Amino acid sequence: MLAEARISYITQHDGMLSLIGKTLALGDKDSLSPGRDASAATTPHLELPWRGRSAFQVLRRLLQHDATPTQTTLAVEAHVSQPRVSQVLATLANHDLIDSDGRFSSRQRSALLDFWITRYPGPGGITTRWYSPLPLHEAVAAAAEVAHEAAAEPALSSNLAADHLAPFARPTHATLYVRQLIDLSVVQMVRTPEPDVASIEVVVPEDPTVWRPHSDAPHANLGSARIALADTLQVAWDIARVGGPDTRKQIDRLLQRTLRRTVEAV
């Protein structure tokens, strides 16, 4: 049921991404790790006529508000024009995904959260991967120090970030979003092209909404390093992209403890 919208094991096969109770077509085949069995039954798709990233930036911010924000607020927070916000809201209304007053029902919100995670085209930009012999927490703390010194505003994502928002299992992967490229060889890390070898993925994204819009964003304290956490939907998307046997459970736990926390009272 969409009202529950619990994500089943997130899998990709021939451009289709499988969720419990439904299968959604992916706009970007590289969004998630390939090669997993697609076993969920095919059901009607949730399709929206969006191309590019800007609509997802608006939807990301819209989903994070308990009360309906103004279009001006959405435009500022999503880094898009107000006419683009108006277009996105009109599309959602035409598909009965928001009410006439701009509010979500529990069913609508759950459906759109799942849609965002499965159809977001990714943050774009430049990605570098680094290996460190240090434990993950120590490696990320060292990388964050380098980023802070470069005024690169690091934001932590993937399952290490999720561990601070909704602890689930031992973190195995970290993504660090930064405003500019940083060189981690200064802290004895080695650059690698292999995702499975890398300890840390460093991304300079094109999408500015991977950072939370407010200065009071939650932080992770790793040793002496204090690192802002990336936007919650970005954290969920990165977990899905990396994959693993507990992907569904971790994302479901994360969303229930954060973005879906207020939905139960609706």
Buried (B, 14 or more C-beta within 10 A) or exposed (E): EBEEBBBBBBBBBEEBBBBBBBBBEBBEEEBBBEEBEBEBEEEEEBEBEBEEBBBBBBBBBBBBBEEBBEBEBBBBBBBBEEEBBBBBBEBBEEBEBBEEEBBBBBBBBBBBBBBBBBBBBBBEBEBBBBBBEBEBBBBBBBBBBBBBEBEBEBBBBBBBBBBBBBEBBEBEBBBBBBBEEBEBEEBEBBEBEEEEEBBBBBBBBEBBBBBBBEEEBEBBEBEEBEBBBBBBBBBBBBBBBBBBEBBBBBBBBBBBBBBBEEBEEE
